[in-house]
Amino acid sequence: MNILKKLSATFIYIKGATKKYYKRNKIWKLYQDVESYWKGVVADYFDGKCDFYELKPKQDLAGRSIIWQYWGQGIENVELPEVVQMCFRSVDKYKGNYEVIRLSDETVSHYLDLPDFVWEKRKNPAFNRTFFSDLLRLALLNTYGGVWLDATILLTDTLPVRFTKLDYFIYQRDYATSNKAYWENTDVYYWSWHPNHKVRTLNSIIFAKKGNAVISAMQNLILYYWKTQDRIINYFFFQILYNLLIETQFVNEKCVVVSDTIPHLLQAKMKYPDSSSITDEEILKASPIHKLAYFRDNRLKRLKLFYNKYI
């Protein structure tokens, strides 16, 4: 009987592992298809066959340090999700010497004149606010510089000075990370350290100097996509493009690698408290920047307890 139980358990384990293996391979194939698309576009761009967009600043922000944020509907007379409310308050509290500029669909034009095809493409439901924000962050950082923080970024202290001194900074996959299996089990689409996994960066937090070459190329290539395509090829098309660029065209310009697991520590604890052994104090020590999600129910309750204790 014990042997049968062991055989049954082994079968279930193998079946689960096999299913996960095929799922990962399917995901990797999708990502490789996206990379193949970008390879052709990137080659054309650096051969001078694609348009170069030099967006002009519409505001004089010289000498000012800006944190850029976006909430398409605007924040006035709108009931924001509780997570976003907490995140915005934390940014206001820990902005330090930065000025926070929160844009809406109506106020983007106060700072940028995006090409007409962008606004025309916004009528296509596929090009929603999520993907518009991918473009917007690049355009703002390329034109003005500063720091981009998604609306679901929580601060527990001021921004790290070392990141502000870099030409640009973005959290990336660190191959020295020791607990890879834990992260890979939380989100199969985002987390993996396998060479075939092309999503290796968190674009929710970006530091950049005005006119940085990597950010400029990203802006122009994403604009090309908006001009020529009628659908979003993959949710992570931004991240896959970035990975391709730093592996080919900008090998020497790649910023310092800081693990993108670090800003996810708090989110992981809110989602999976029973499988996270890290303490609140260790999370706070690891980073003042935390990428959250639109929590509900018990996860939101846990976040509120954390927020009320530490913010």
C-alpha positions, -999 to +999 in steps of 0.1 A: +000+000+000+028+023+009+045+015-024+013+024-043+010+057-024+046+065-033+041+056-069+009+077-070+027+107-055+056+103-079+032+101-109+014+133-097+047+151-093+059+140-127+026+149-143+027+184-127+063+190-137+056+179-173+026+202-175+047+231-162+075+223-186+052+224-216+036+256-204+069+273-200+080+262-234+048+275-249+054+309-232+091+310-244+080+303-279+056+333-278+084+355-264+108+343-290+083+352-317+080+387-303+118+390-302+120+379-338+096+407-348+117+432-329+149+420-344+137+431-379+125+464-367+157+471-347+178+463-377+159+487-398+160+514-372+198+513-368+201+512-406+182+545-407+150+530-423+127+541-394+116+575-383+134+593-355+112+614-333+127+643-314+099+654-291+103+690-278+096+699-242+066+721-237+075+731-202+107+745-188+116+720-161+154+725-164+171+720-130+141+704-115+139+668-104+106+652-115+088+621-105+064+613-134+031+594-128+000+587-148-036+579-141-055+582-174-089+592-159-073+619-138-072+620-100-098+648-094-133+637-087-123+600-094-125+573-068-090+557-070-084+521-061-073+519-025-039+506-034-033+535-057-044+560-031-019+545-006+009+545-033+003+581-043+003+592-006+036+574+000+052+591-031+040+625-018+055+617+016+088+604+004+094+625-027+123+643-011+137+669-034+115+657-063+084+674-077+056+649-085+038+655-117+007+632-122-006+633-157-040+623-171-051+618-207-062+654-207-029+668-194-004+649-214-005+675-241+006+702-216+040+685-216+043+666-249+031+669-285+029+632-294+025+623-330-011+624-343-011+587-350-007+580-313-040+597-305-057+581-335-044+547-324-058+553-289-092+548-305-083+512-310-092+493-278-061+472-281-040+503-275-053+509-240-040+530-211-016+503-200+002+503-233-001+540-237+017+544-204+046+522-218+050+549-245+044+578-223+071+569-198+097+567-225+086+600-241+087+619-208+120+605-197+136+611-231+123+646-233+127+658-197+145+631-177+135+622-141+119+591-126+089+572-137+068+554-111+038+534-119+006+542-100+011+509-080+046+519-066+048+523-029+076+542-013+088+536+023+117+561+021+132+585-003+146+573-037+181+558-037+206+585-046+228+560-064+201+554-090+196+591-096+233+595-105+231+569-133+224+578-170+195+554-166+184+527-143+158+499-145+155+468-123+166+437-141+169+399-137+199+390-116+214+356-124+230+355-089+195+354-073+195+324-050+157+316-046+148+314-082+123+285-078+102+305-053+098+333-078+092+311-108+063+295-089+046+329-083+042+340-119+053+317-148+049+345-174+071+370-157+097+351-137+123+328-151+161+328-154+162+304-184+179+318-215+148+313-236+128+336-212+130+371-228+111+390-201+139+401-177+131+436-166+106+456-145+095+487-164+074+501-136+103+520-122+127+539-144+154+565-137+168+584-167+187+615-177+172+635-205+181+622-239+196+589-227+205+568-258+187+536-246+155+554-236+156+574-269+159+543-290+131+526-270+109+556-275+114+557-312+109+519-316+077+519-296+064+549-316+072+529-348+051+500-333+022+524-326+024+538-361+025+505-380+007+479-360-030+474-352-027+451-322-004+445-292+017+414-301+023+405-264+018+421-230+055+422-224+066+436-258+083+465-241+104+442-219+114+420-247+125+449-268+146+463-240+163+429-235+171+427-272+186+462-273+209+457-243+221+423-257+228+437-292+229+475-298+236+488-262+258+461-247+282+487-232+254+511-221+235+485-200+229+499-165+240+482-133+220+451-126+199+452-095+175+422-090+139+429-099+130+405-072+138+432-046+110+456-054+086+426-055+094+414-020+065+432-004+040+422-031+050+386-026+045+387+011+011+403+007+001+376-018+017+346-002+023+353+035+026+316+044+054+310+019+073+342+026+098+340+054+111+375+051+103+400+078+088+435+072+120+450+085+141+430+060+119+442+032+122+478+043+160+474+045+162+458+011+145+487-007+124+518-003+107+511-036+079+485-038+060+472-068+024+463-057-007+451-075-044+458-073-050+439-041-084+429-028-098+412+003-072+397+026-043+409+006-055+444+008-061+441+045-025+429+050-012+458+029-033+483+050-017+469+082+017+473+067+009+508+055-005+520+088+026+507+106+053+519+084+041+548+062 
